[in-house]
Amino acid sequence: MIEFAWPWLLLALPLPWLAARLLPARAYSGSRLRLPHPGLDALWQSGADARRRISPRWWALLIWALLCVAAARPQTLDDAVQPPRSGRNLMLVVDLSGSMGQADMRLGGRIVDRLTAVKAVVGDFLQRRIGDRVGLVVFGDRAYAITPLTFDRNAVREQLADTVVALAGRETAIGDAIAVAVKRLRQQQEIEQADGEQVIILLTDGVSNAGSLSPARAAALAAAESIRIHSIAFGGDGGEGLFGIFRGSSNASIDEAGLRAIAEQTGGSYFRARNTAELAGIYAQLDRIEPAAQLGLPERPRNERYPIPLAIALLLMLVASLWPQRDYQR
């Protein structure tokens, strides 16, 4: 289907007819085109009789009509799409310290380590974050921004899948990890030059025992930038290990009070996950707390087609300039 962006320009189509009716008539005269080489000139003039059957008046009218159509901007419409109405900048902060290698989680009927469970749950979470920019920060002794904020959620998931326990060290620098995430979000906001939703989802199974910045100080930096932090304490209460043997309670090794304080200080929420199912439920709850971009009104992308009549008009003008002419009387 073809539509015109500026259909009112088609009103110019009868202008030549009006000009012919209102302006006084005058004779038109022209001279025959001569090519420099006698052979070429003879070849060109051999078809002159057939070409002269078309009056220059009709050439001009046709060219004028094509120019009017091009000026009206004909467009074709593609299938309707629903773009995201709005999104948010979301930083995932994931603990890779040595304790994340503890095999006390069950996934698909088998016992896996904590990081493997996190990869599965967060991977599903990323698939649902349509319209969000997502980045990834991992931390151990130090914190590293593995993936910058991007709409490519598959890239973030692949980067998370490639991480291993103790990649950034075996200790836990929660404060530094929050600070790195805050810095990335601030940089993105400066690029966008607009206020938007800024969120950090922090997951850890330990107590901050490394880094140069305390979690409380890092949370204050986030609060100053209006960044919400949702904190997740992850780890089993004497989780099931190999051969069905339960091993080591993790309650004492997780700073639940500190993580709750971080969330409260920034306007976020605190969660406790003791197994994979609870962790999946928390990320589903985060989908409701921080809803992904809703689809806006359907839009049909428009493709400009004015170059086609414009090109034909220019081609006809070129041909007309080379056309053998004779005298015509209106």
C-alpha positions in Angstrom: 0.0 0.0 0.0 1.3 3.4 -1.0 0.6 6.6 1.1 1.8 10.2 0.6 3.4 12.1 3.4 2.6 15.4 1.8 -0.5 14.7 -0.3 -1.4 18.4 -0.6 1.5 18.8 -3.0 -0.5 16.8 -5.6 -2.7 19.9 -5.9 0.1 21.3 -8.1 -0.6 18.7 -10.8 -3.0 21.0 -12.8 -0.8 24.1 -12.7 0.6 23.6 -16.3 -3.0 23.3 -17.6 -4.0 26.5 -15.7 -0.9 28.2 -17.1 -1.8 27.2 -20.6 -5.4 28.5 -20.2 -4.5 31.8 -18.6 -1.2 32.8 -20.2 -1.0 34.0 -23.8 0.1 31.4 -26.4 3.4 31.6 -28.2 5.2 29.5 -30.7 7.9 27.0 -29.7 10.9 26.5 -31.9 13.9 24.3 -31.5 16.9 23.1 -33.5 18.0 19.6 -34.4 20.7 18.0 -32.3 23.8 17.3 -34.3 26.4 14.8 -33.1 30.1 15.5 -33.9 30.7 12.3 -35.9 28.7 11.9 -39.1 28.1 8.2 -38.6 26.7 8.8 -35.1 24.6 11.7 -36.3 23.1 9.6 -39.1 22.3 6.7 -36.6 20.7 9.1 -34.1 18.6 10.8 -36.8 17.5 7.5 -38.3 14.8 7.1 -35.6 13.8 10.7 -35.5 10.5 10.2 -37.2 9.3 7.7 -34.6 10.5 9.8 -31.7 8.9 13.0 -33.1 5.4 11.5 -32.7 5.6 12.6 -29.1 5.1 16.3 -28.6 7.4 18.1 -26.2 4.3 19.3 -24.4 3.5 15.7 -23.3 7.1 15.2 -22.3 6.9 18.2 -20.1 3.5 17.2 -18.6 4.8 13.7 -17.8 7.9 15.1 -16.1 5.9 17.6 -14.2 3.5 14.9 -12.9 6.5 12.7 -11.8 8.0 15.7 -10.0 4.7 16.4 -8.2 4.4 12.8 -7.1 8.0 12.7 -5.8 7.4 16.0 -3.9 4.4 14.4 -2.2 6.7 11.7 -0.8 5.1 8.4 -1.6 5.8 5.8 1.1 5.1 2.1 1.6 4.3 0.7 5.0 5.9 -2.4 6.5 4.2 -4.8 9.0 3.3 -3.3 12.3 5.8 -3.6 15.2 5.4 -2.7 18.9 8.5 -0.8 20.1 9.3 -0.7 23.9 7.7 2.3 25.5 10.5 2.8 28.0 13.3 0.9 29.7 15.8 1.2 32.5 19.5 0.9 33.1 20.1 -2.3 35.0 23.4 -3.5 36.5 23.8 -7.1 37.6 26.4 -7.4 40.3 27.4 -11.1 40.9 29.7 -12.5 43.5 32.5 -14.8 42.2 34.3 -15.4 45.4 35.6 -18.8 46.5 32.4 -19.7 48.4 30.3 -19.5 45.2 31.9 -22.8 44.3 30.2 -24.6 47.2 28.0 -27.4 45.8 24.9 -27.1 47.8 22.3 -26.2 45.2 20.0 -28.5 43.3 19.3 -27.8 39.6 17.4 -30.1 37.3 17.7 -33.1 39.7 21.4 -32.8 40.2 23.7 -31.1 42.7 25.5 -28.0 41.4 27.6 -25.2 42.8 26.1 -21.9 43.7 27.5 -20.1 40.6 26.0 -22.6 38.2 22.6 -22.1 39.8 23.0 -18.3 39.5 23.9 -18.6 35.8 20.8 -20.6 35.1 18.4 -18.3 37.0 19.9 -15.0 35.9 20.0 -16.3 32.2 16.2 -16.7 32.3 15.8 -13.4 34.0 17.8 -11.6 31.2 15.5 -13.1 28.6 12.6 -11.3 30.1 14.2 -7.8 30.3 13.1 -6.6 26.9 13.8 -2.9 26.4 16.3 -2.6 29.3 20.0 -1.8 29.0 21.8 -4.4 31.1 25.4 -4.5 32.3 27.4 -7.1 34.3 29.8 -6.5 37.2 31.6 -9.4 38.9 33.6 -9.3 42.0 35.9 -11.2 44.4 39.0 -9.5 45.8 38.3 -6.8 43.2 35.4 -5.7 41.1 35.3 -5.7 37.3 32.7 -4.4 34.8 32.6 -7.4 32.4 29.8 -6.1 30.2 28.9 -2.4 29.6 25.3 -1.4 29.6 23.8 -2.8 26.4 20.5 -3.8 24.9 22.2 -7.1 23.8 21.0 -9.3 26.6 22.4 -12.4 24.9 25.9 -10.9 25.1 25.4 -10.3 28.9 24.2 -13.9 29.4 27.2 -15.3 27.4 29.6 -13.3 29.5 28.1 -14.5 32.7 28.2 -18.1 31.4 31.9 -17.7 30.8 32.7 -16.7 34.4 34.2 -19.1 36.9 34.6 -19.1 40.7 37.5 -17.0 42.0 38.0 -15.3 38.6 38.3 -12.0 40.4 39.8 -13.5 43.6 38.5 -15.6 46.5 37.5 -12.8 48.9 34.4 -10.5 48.8 34.6 -6.8 48.0 31.0 -5.8 48.0 31.6 -2.1 48.5 34.0 -1.9 45.5 31.5 -3.8 43.3 28.7 -1.4 44.1 31.0 1.5 43.4 31.9 0.2 39.9 28.2 -0.4 39.1 27.4 3.1 40.3 30.1 4.6 38.1 28.9 2.8 35.0 25.3 3.9 35.6 26.4 7.5 36.1 28.4 7.4 32.9 25.4 6.1 30.9 23.2 8.8 32.4 25.6 11.5 31.3 25.6 10.0 27.8 21.8 10.0 27.6 21.6 13.5 29.3 18.3 12.5 30.8 17.0 11.1 34.1 15.9 7.5 34.0 15.5 4.4 36.1 18.8 3.2 37.5 18.9 -0.2 39.3 21.5 -2.5 40.7 20.8 -6.1 41.6 23.5 -7.4 43.9 23.9 -11.1 44.6 26.4 -12.4 47.1 26.8 -15.3 49.5 29.4 -13.8 51.8 30.5 -11.0 54.0 32.5 -8.0 52.7 36.1 -8.6 53.7 38.1 -7.0 50.9 38.2 -3.8 48.8 38.9 -0.2 49.6 35.3 0.9 50.1 32.8 -0.2 52.7 29.3 -1.4 51.6 27.7 1.4 53.6 29.8 4.1 51.9 29.1 2.6 48.5 25.4 2.5 49.2 25.5 6.2 50.1 27.1 6.9 46.7 24.3 5.0 45.0 21.6 6.8 47.0 23.1 10.2 46.0 22.7 9.2 42.4 19.1 8.0 42.9 20.1 4.4 42.2 18.1 1.6 43.8 19.9 -1.5 45.0 18.1 -4.8 45.4 20.3 -7.1 47.4 20.1 -10.9 47.4 21.7 -13.1 50.0 22.3 -16.5 48.4 23.3 -19.8 50.1 21.8 -22.8 51.7 21.3 -23.5 55.4 23.5 -26.5 55.6 22.9 -27.3 51.9 22.9 -30.7 50.4 26.3 -31.7 49.0 27.8 -34.8 47.4 26.2 -38.2 48.1 23.3 -36.4 49.8 25.4 -35.3 52.7 24.5 -31.9 54.2 27.4 -29.6 54.7 28.2 -26.3 56.4 25.5 -23.9 57.4 25.9 -20.6 55.5 23.8 -18.4 57.8 26.9 -17.3 59.7 28.8 -16.5 56.5 26.3 -14.1 55.0 25.9 -10.5 56.2 22.2 -10.4 56.0 21.9 -7.3 58.2 24.4 -5.4 56.0 22.7 -6.4 52.8 19.3 -5.4 54.2 20.8 -2.0 55.2 22.2 -1.5 51.7 18.7 -2.1 50.2 16.9 0.1 52.6 19.4 3.0 52.3 18.8 3.1 48.5 15.1 2.4 48.4 15.5 -1.2 47.2 14.5 -4.5 48.5 16.3 -7.3 50.4 15.9 -11.0 49.6 17.1 -14.3 51.0 17.5 -17.3 48.8 18.4 -20.7 50.3 18.0 -22.8 47.1 17.6 -22.5 43.3 13.8 -22.4 43.4 13.8 -19.5 45.9 16.4 -17.6 43.8 14.2 -18.1 40.7 11.2 -16.8 42.6 13.2 -13.7 43.7 14.1 -12.8 40.2 10.5 -13.3 39.2 9.5 -10.9 42.0 12.1 -8.4 40.7 10.3 -8.5 37.4 7.2 -7.2 39.1 9.1 -4.7 41.3 11.1 -3.4 38.3 8.8 -4.1 35.4 10.5 -4.4 32.0 9.6 -1.9 29.3 6.0 -2.3 28.2 5.2 -2.4 24.5 4.0 0.9 23.1 1.4 1.5 20.5 1.9 -0.5 17.2 3.8 1.4 14.6 4.3 0.6 10.9 7.8 1.5 9.6 7.6 3.8 6.5 9.9 3.4 3.5 10.4 6.5 1.4 9.7 5.8 -2.3 10.1 9.3 -3.8 13.5 8.5 -5.3 11.7 6.3 -7.9 9.5 9.0 -9.6 12.3 11.6 -9.1 14.8 9.3 -10.9 12.3 8.7 -13.8 11.7 12.4 -14.1 15.4 13.2 -14.3 15.9 10.4 -16.8 13.1 11.8 -19.0 14.6 15.3 -18.8 17.9 13.9 -19.9 16.3 12.1 -22.8 14.2 15.1 -23.8 17.4 17.3 -23.9 18.8 14.9 -26.6 15.5 14.4 -28.4 15.4 15.7 -32.1 13.1 18.7 -32.1 10.9 20.5 -34.6 8.7 23.6 -34.5 5.4 23.1 -32.7 2.5 25.5 -32.6 0.1 25.3 -29.7 
